[in-house]
Structure formats: structure tokens, C-alpha cells
Amino acid sequence: MRIFKFKKPKFLLGLPIALFSLEIYLGTLLGYFSFKFFAGKIPSLAFNVGNYRLHFHHWLYSLVILISALYYNFLPFPQFSYGFLGGAIFQGIYCYPDWYKILIRKKE
């Protein structure tokens, strides 16, 4: 099983980011590939709420951390950290077809 395969269009998406900031670019790459590697091995946070299942995808809590960090400015190495979280968000949305399923009705 190949974990890291590069397709030209996806790989070339990073060029504008690299021209903007090398720290953001490296953080994005590390965030994307870290979550690509670990996302299936670490269970997601999911809770039962009545007849529903609330599923916190990694892209969702990465987004919450990113927005909080932008507002409160608490992350070390901000540009790298923003890139890392951005890479995690991109990976979670791009690689999973069920990324938008957060609140799921349980089958009876």
C-alpha cells in the first residue's frame, strides 16, 4: 500500500503558498502528510446525542484551533502552525468523501 503518491495538480497547488511564505508551505506539507499518515490510525472523537451521533472530524477541530489561534495569537511559530493546521484541514476535506457528515442520525 502506497501512502504518499503525488499527482501533479495536487502537488502544484502548493506553489502559490511556497511563493508567499516558506514557513507556511512547509507547515502545510507537514500537516497534510502527518494527518494523511495518522488519520486512520487514531480514532475520531464521536459522541452519541439522543438519536444522533456527533462526529468531530480532525479537520473540524483543526479549524476551531486555527480560528482561535488567529484571534488569540497563542501558537508558537505562528506561520508554520497556521500552515500545519491548514494542511490538516485540507487533508480532512480533500481525502474523505464524508467530511461534511458531522451530525448523523442513528439507524433504528
C-alpha positions as CSV (number, residue, x, y, z in Angstrom):
1,M,0.0,0.0,0.0
2,R,1.4,3.3,-1.1
3,I,0.7,6.1,1.4
4,F,2.3,9.0,-0.4
5,K,1.7,9.3,-4.0
6,F,2.0,12.6,-5.8
7,K,-0.4,13.8,-8.5
8,K,0.8,16.8,-10.4
9,P,-2.3,19.0,-9.9
10,K,-2.4,18.4,-6.1
11,F,1.3,18.9,-5.8
12,L,1.3,22.1,-7.8
13,L,-1.4,23.6,-5.6
14,G,1.4,24.4,-3.1
15,L,3.4,26.6,-5.4
16,P,1.5,29.8,-4.7
17,I,1.8,29.1,-0.9
18,A,5.6,28.5,-1.3
19,L,6.0,31.8,-3.1
20,F,4.1,33.6,-0.3
21,S,5.9,32.1,2.7
22,L,8.2,29.1,3.0
23,E,7.2,28.6,6.7
24,I,3.5,28.3,5.8
25,Y,4.4,26.0,2.9
26,L,6.5,23.6,5.0
27,G,3.8,23.7,7.7
28,T,1.1,22.9,5.2
29,L,3.1,19.9,3.8
30,L,3.9,18.6,7.2
31,G,0.3,19.0,8.4
32,Y,-1.1,17.3,5.3
33,F,1.2,14.3,5.3
34,S,1.1,13.9,9.1
35,F,-2.7,13.7,9.1
36,K,-2.6,11.6,5.9
37,F,-0.5,9.1,7.8
38,F,-2.1,9.2,11.3
39,A,-5.8,10.0,10.5
40,G,-6.9,6.3,10.1
41,K,-4.8,5.1,13.0
42,I,-6.2,7.4,15.7
43,P,-9.9,7.2,16.4
44,S,-12.0,10.3,15.8
45,L,-14.0,12.0,18.6
46,A,-17.6,10.9,18.4
47,F,-20.4,11.2,20.9
48,N,-24.0,9.9,21.0
49,V,-26.5,12.6,21.5
50,G,-30.1,11.2,21.6
51,N,-30.8,9.7,18.2
52,Y,-27.8,11.3,16.6
53,R,-24.1,10.7,16.5
54,L,-21.9,13.8,16.7
55,H,-18.6,13.2,14.9
56,F,-15.8,15.6,15.3
57,H,-13.6,15.1,12.3
58,H,-9.9,16.1,12.6
59,W,-10.4,18.9,10.0
60,L,-13.2,20.4,12.2
61,Y,-11.2,20.7,15.4
62,S,-8.1,21.8,13.4
63,L,-10.4,24.6,12.1
64,V,-11.5,25.6,15.6
65,I,-7.9,25.7,16.8
66,L,-6.9,27.7,13.7
67,I,-9.6,30.3,14.2
68,S,-8.9,30.5,17.9
69,A,-5.2,30.9,17.3
70,L,-5.8,33.6,14.7
71,Y,-7.9,35.5,17.2
72,Y,-5.9,35.0,20.4
73,N,-2.4,34.5,18.8
74,F,-1.3,31.8,21.2
75,L,0.6,29.3,18.9
76,P,4.4,29.2,18.7
77,F,5.9,29.8,15.3
78,P,2.6,31.3,14.0
79,Q,3.2,31.0,10.2
80,F,4.3,27.4,10.5
81,S,1.5,26.5,12.9
82,Y,-1.1,28.1,10.6
83,G,0.2,26.2,7.7
84,F,0.2,22.9,9.7
85,L,-3.4,23.4,10.7
86,G,-4.3,24.5,7.2
87,G,-2.7,21.3,5.8
88,A,-4.7,19.2,8.3
89,I,-7.9,20.9,7.3
90,F,-7.2,20.5,3.6
91,Q,-6.3,16.8,4.1
92,G,-9.5,16.1,6.0
93,I,-11.8,17.7,3.5
94,Y,-9.9,16.6,0.3
95,C,-9.3,13.0,1.2
96,Y,-12.6,11.9,2.8
97,P,-15.9,11.8,0.9
98,D,-17.8,12.0,4.2
99,W,-16.0,15.1,5.5
100,Y,-19.3,17.0,5.8
101,K,-21.1,14.4,7.9
102,I,-20.9,15.8,11.4
103,L,-24.3,15.1,12.9
104,I,-25.6,11.7,11.7
105,R,-29.0,10.2,12.6
106,K,-28.6,6.7,14.0
107,K,-30.3,3.9,12.2
108,E,-33.1,2.3,14.1
